């Protein structure tokens, strides 16, 4: 009897131990699957399916440089590759795509990483890769990489783990070239966004580039979060690409070289001026945890004869939080009300180590969605924990506007929440190029301006003996109210980010052919 009880006890113990190992294995397997999903978004040609291989896709195999519309075949190839959880590889060549291609979980498509794979829309109307609108399943693991997209847009919604990388977009007819809604973990990196004068659009404010944001509706209050938008070119002149390479990361330069090769080999035909950009990045609400780094934002304002668009801003974010903007190069944007960087209400905004040529920053206290926890919190008027440091404002020429540099605009908001505003080690250089009565520096447009008791400034200008860059309308009493220690006002994450970024080279390059 004792032996039976003992055996039962041992058996129960083995079962418990086995169950424990199974549970651990299941948890570890789930983690491995999660990591596999991440690594599965990196293209490996040897593990992909070749869309032009008739042995795999039969009658649906794509045919390079065929003059017929291959949209239906591309859809069939993607369906088969996705069912096998494999990347679809499209080899070099041109492919006509005159119908929108649906996006769903595990769609992963790549062109030739070192070559020229062109998808071309010939309809003159909007065609692209699109998560079907008015359908709201959760999706994950979508990647579109290494393509030349001739009038092809990308629209996504409710996607976790999104990659849009190493692409060249040109001849767009859509308002936004890339439109991303409610996403967790997106990387939009190493792309080149081109728009020539012929594709400005019927409306002068049509030529926008990336939209990225969440939802603030009665049925959905959700964020887009954990975002990278790095190493991209928003507008260029083709003749200046070699100069741009000198301050761009290696991954950007690889995409630039692919573009230069395609042009020199007459695989694509492009005008030199490809910088008719109304905005680089827009967000209307509910964006958080975004890094925007090492990009070129280049619009056409410096060339007055080509200033044919209703220019908005290089970036324009509303109701955003935890935004990190560093090591970017801005040129060709207005100064003043249509400046390069604009925030309408924001929390934990860090802007460091950027080069701004003839343009500035604008901070509005307008109430916006995205800072509250739920929709019931409503729109919130807030500018808090701004950390703006070590940026260069280079005043190369006067464009007829007031040269604000940094501007605050209350938009008649009563008692906006404003605190912990730090502006240090920013330098205004070549300021003498602006008429003396137009050199404004830090200013307000409406309301009380930057609150002295919660704003810290320590910035320089090169047109005065004392080099001190102050705040317009501040009195001696206001300066006396200023906190004594900016570190106590600075979020720890912002400080560490700043320390990391100031070790990287400033993206200055003053040999481009546009007026130096």
Secondary structure, 3 states (H helix, E strand, C coil): CHHHHHHHHHHHHHHHHHHHHHHHHHHHHHHHHHHHHHHCCCCCHHHCEECCCHHHHHHHCCCCCEEEECHHHHHHHHHHHHHCCCCEECCCEEEECCCCEECCCCCEEECCCCCCEEEECCCCCCCEEECCCCCCCCEEEEEEECCEEECCEEEEEEEEEEEEECCEEECCCCCCCEEEEEEEEEEEECCEECECHHHCCCCCCCCEEEEEECEECCCCEECEEEEEEECCEECEEHHHHHHHHCCCCHHHHHHHHHHHHHHHCCCCCCCCEEECCCEEEEECCCEEEEEEECCEEECCCCCHHHCCCCCCCCEEEEEEEEEEEECCEEECCCCHHHCCEEEEEEEEEEEECCEEECCCEEEECCCECCCCCCHHHCCECEEEEEEEECCEEECCCCCCCCECCEEEECCCCCCCEEEEEEEEEEEEECHHHCCHHHECCEEECCCCCCCHHHEEEEEEECCCCCCECCECCCCHHHHHHCCCCCHHHCCHHHHHHHHHHCCCCCCCCCCCCCCC
